[in-house]
């Protein structure tokens, strides 16, 4: 890491921390003027978090929610990455699949919930399927764009040196595609988290979705907001992990 990057890193961290503090302060000011039932203050949410029984339920639910989240995310990547590269590098496949992908992508994933219930039921398989459905097309479109962005001149140079198609894919296409891959990972993980909590609310209420529904029935606004904040933190941590990986693996691409 360059000297400028080392100097900028603490400053960026400080700015991010100050923005979070400012957001909490604004939240506290807004909550002071309304009932706790409408908008609980940060202190109320923290008090709910420090309840040992609720905290244990929350941790257990998060661990159980993490399984369909990661499984659905992994299946989406296994489908979207090779398919996106194939479609992006082939004019024929692009003409065949582009209208289909665009048409399906325009349909809200929630519209497929009745079909998923018929095909997979209400439990684990259905939750994984909805995570895949809400993730795979976002990653696919990013990978297709990245595969099409590879400059023809680079491929011509590899071909002139006698590189086989497999070698050109490994040494030219995949490195050129890698920034788009990390963009797809960040976008896909956020969509996977969205799919996870949506599935737990629309199918059989389990894990975090069950906690939200029970808290809503008991008018426990702080409990509902705590689950929402937990989902936000989970998505933020995923973005942070992929950003750090990108900065380590793609030093040639990520600027200071």
C-alpha positions in Angstrom: 0.0 0.0 0.0 1.3 3.4 -0.9 2.1 6.2 1.6 -0.9 8.2 0.4 -3.2 5.3 0.9 -1.9 4.7 4.4 -2.6 8.3 5.3 -6.0 8.2 3.7 -7.2 5.1 5.4 -7.5 6.5 9.0 -9.1 9.6 7.6 -11.7 7.5 5.7 -12.4 5.5 8.8 -12.8 8.6 10.8 -15.2 10.1 8.3 -17.3 6.9 8.2 -17.4 6.8 12.0 -18.5 10.4 12.2 -21.3 9.8 9.7 -22.6 6.9 11.8 -22.4 9.0 14.9 -24.3 11.8 13.1 -26.9 9.3 11.9 -27.5 8.0 15.5 -27.8 11.6 16.8 -30.4 12.5 14.2 -32.2 9.3 15.0 -32.3 10.3 18.7 -33.5 13.8 17.9 -36.3 12.4 15.7 -37.3 9.8 18.3 -37.6 12.5 21.1 -40.6 14.0 19.4 -42.7 10.9 18.8 -43.9 7.9 20.8 -41.6 4.9 21.3 -44.3 2.8 19.6 -43.7 4.8 16.4 -40.0 5.3 16.5 -38.0 3.9 19.4 -34.8 5.8 20.3 -31.4 4.2 20.0 -31.3 3.8 23.8 -34.5 1.7 23.6 -33.0 -0.5 20.9 -29.8 -1.0 22.8 -31.8 -1.9 25.9 -33.7 -4.5 23.9 -30.4 -5.9 22.7 -29.1 -6.3 26.2 -32.0 -8.5 27.2 -30.3 -11.9 27.6 -33.3 -13.9 26.4 -34.0 -11.8 23.4 -30.2 -11.6 22.5 -30.0 -15.4 22.7 -33.0 -15.8 20.4 -31.6 -13.3 18.0 -28.2 -14.9 17.8 -29.7 -18.4 17.3 -32.0 -17.1 14.6 -29.2 -15.3 12.8 -27.1 -18.5 12.7 -30.0 -20.4 11.3 -30.8 -17.7 8.7 -27.1 -17.7 7.6 -27.4 -21.2 6.2 -30.0 -20.6 3.4 -28.4 -17.2 2.8 -24.9 -18.6 2.0 -26.2 -21.7 0.2 -28.5 -19.6 -2.1 -25.6 -17.1 -2.6 -23.2 -19.9 -3.6 -25.7 -21.5 -6.0 -26.3 -18.1 -7.6 -22.6 -17.6 -8.2 -22.1 -21.1 -9.5 -24.8 -20.4 -12.1 -24.3 -16.8 -12.9 -20.5 -16.6 -13.3 -19.9 -19.3 -15.9 -23.2 -18.5 -17.7 -22.5 -14.8 -17.7 -19.0 -15.4 -19.2 -20.4 -17.7 -21.9 -23.2 -15.2 -22.8 -20.9 -12.2 -22.7 -18.2 -13.8 -24.9 -20.6 -15.3 -27.5 -22.6 -13.1 -29.8 -24.9 -16.0 -30.7 -25.6 -16.8 -27.0 -26.1 -13.1 -26.3 -28.7 -12.8 -29.0 -30.5 -15.9 -27.7 -30.5 -15.2 -24.0 -30.5 -11.4 -23.7 -34.3 -11.0 -24.3 -35.1 -13.9 -21.9 -32.9 -12.5 -19.2 -34.3 -9.0 -19.6 -37.9 -10.3 -19.5 -37.4 -12.4 -16.4 -35.4 -9.7 -14.6 -38.2 -7.2 -15.1 -40.6 -9.5 -13.1 -40.5 -8.8 -9.3 -39.2 -11.9 -7.6 -42.1 -11.8 -5.1 -44.4 -12.7 -8.1 -42.7 -16.1 -8.2 -43.5 -16.9 -4.5 -46.7 -18.8 -5.3 -44.8 -21.0 -7.8 -42.0 -21.5 -5.3 -44.5 -22.6 -2.7 -45.9 -25.2 -5.1 -42.5 -26.4 -6.2 -40.6 -26.3 -2.9 -43.1 -25.9 -0.1 -42.8 -23.4 2.7 -39.5 -24.3 4.4 -35.8 -24.5 3.8 -35.8 -25.4 0.1 -38.2 -22.5 -0.7 -36.1 -20.0 1.2 -33.0 -21.1 -0.7 -34.8 -20.9 -4.0 -36.0 -17.3 -3.3 -32.5 -16.2 -2.3 -31.2 -17.7 -5.6 -34.0 -16.0 -7.6 -33.3 -12.6 -6.1 -29.6 -12.9 -6.5 -28.7 -14.8 -9.7 -29.9 -12.3 -12.3 -28.2 -9.3 -10.7 -24.8 -11.1 -10.7 -25.5 -12.5 -14.1 -26.0 -9.1 -15.7 -22.8 -7.7 -14.1 -20.8 -10.7 -15.3 -22.2 -10.4 -18.8 -21.3 -6.7 -18.9 -17.8 -7.5 -17.7 -17.2 -10.3 -20.2 -18.3 -7.9 -23.0 -16.0 -5.2 -21.7 -12.8 -7.2 -22.4 -10.8 -5.4 -25.1 -10.5 -7.2 -28.4 -6.9 -6.0 -28.7 -5.8 -7.9 -25.7 -7.3 -11.1 -27.1 -5.7 -10.5 -30.5 -2.3 -10.1 -28.7 -2.8 -13.5 -27.0 -3.9 -15.1 -30.2 -0.8 -13.8 -32.0 1.4 -15.4 -29.4 -0.3 -18.7 -30.0 -2.3 -18.8 -26.8 -5.1 -21.4 -26.8 -8.7 -20.3 -26.0 -8.4 -21.8 -22.5 -5.2 -19.9 -22.0 -6.7 -16.7 -23.2 -9.6 -17.2 -20.9 -7.3 -17.8 -17.9 -4.7 -15.1 -18.5 -6.8 -12.4 -20.3 -10.5 -12.7 -19.9 -10.7 -13.6 -16.2 -8.2 -10.9 -15.0 -10.0 -8.3 -17.1 -13.3 -9.5 -15.7 -12.3 -9.6 -12.1 -13.4 -6.0 -11.2 -16.8 -6.8 -12.5 -16.7 -10.1 -10.6 -16.2 -8.2 -7.3 -18.9 -5.7 -8.2 -21.2 -8.7 -8.8 -20.2 -10.2 -5.4 -21.0 -7.1 -3.5 -24.3 -6.6 -5.3 -25.3 -10.2 -5.1 -24.6 -10.5 -1.4 -26.8 -7.5 -0.7 -29.6 -9.1 -2.8 -29.1 -12.4 -1.1 -29.6 -10.8 2.4 -32.7 -9.2 1.0 -33.9 -12.5 -0.3 -33.2 -14.2 3.0 -35.3 -11.9 5.1 -38.0 -11.7 2.4 -38.3 -15.5 2.4 -38.5 -15.7 6.1 -41.4 -13.3 6.1 -43.4 -14.6 3.0 -43.0 -18.3 3.6 -43.3 -20.0 7.0 -42.2 -17.4 9.6 -38.9 -18.7 11.0 -35.6 -17.3 12.4 -35.3 -13.6 12.0 -38.7 -13.4 10.2 -40.4 -15.1 13.1 -38.8 -12.7 15.6 -40.0 -9.7 13.5 -43.6 -11.1 13.2 -43.8 -11.8 16.9 -42.4 -8.4 17.8 -44.9 -6.8 15.5 -47.8 -8.7 17.1 -46.6 -7.6 20.5 -46.1 -3.9 19.4 -42.4 -4.3 20.1 -41.2 -1.7 17.7 -37.7 -1.7 19.2 -37.5 -5.5 18.6 -38.5 -5.1 14.9 -36.1 -2.2 14.4 -33.3 -4.3 16.0 -33.8 -7.1 13.5 -33.8 -4.5 10.6 -30.6 -3.0 11.9 -29.1 -6.5 12.2 -29.9 -7.2 8.6 -28.3 -3.9 7.7 -25.1 -4.8 9.6 -25.0 -8.2 8.0 -25.1 -6.6 4.5 -22.6 -4.0 5.5 -20.2 -6.7 6.8 -20.5 -8.6 3.5 -19.7 -5.4 1.5 -16.7 -4.8 3.7 -15.3 -8.3 3.3 -15.6 -8.2 -0.5 -14.1 -4.7 -0.6 -11.1 -5.8 1.5 -10.6 -8.9 -0.7 -10.7 -6.7 -3.8 -8.2 -4.3 -2.4 -5.9 -7.2 -1.6 -6.3 -9.2 -4.8 -6.7 -6.4 -7.3 -4.1 -3.9 -6.3 -3.6 -3.1 -10.0 -7.2 -2.0 -10.2 -8.2 -0.5 -6.9 -6.8 3.1 -6.6 -5.7 4.7 -3.4 
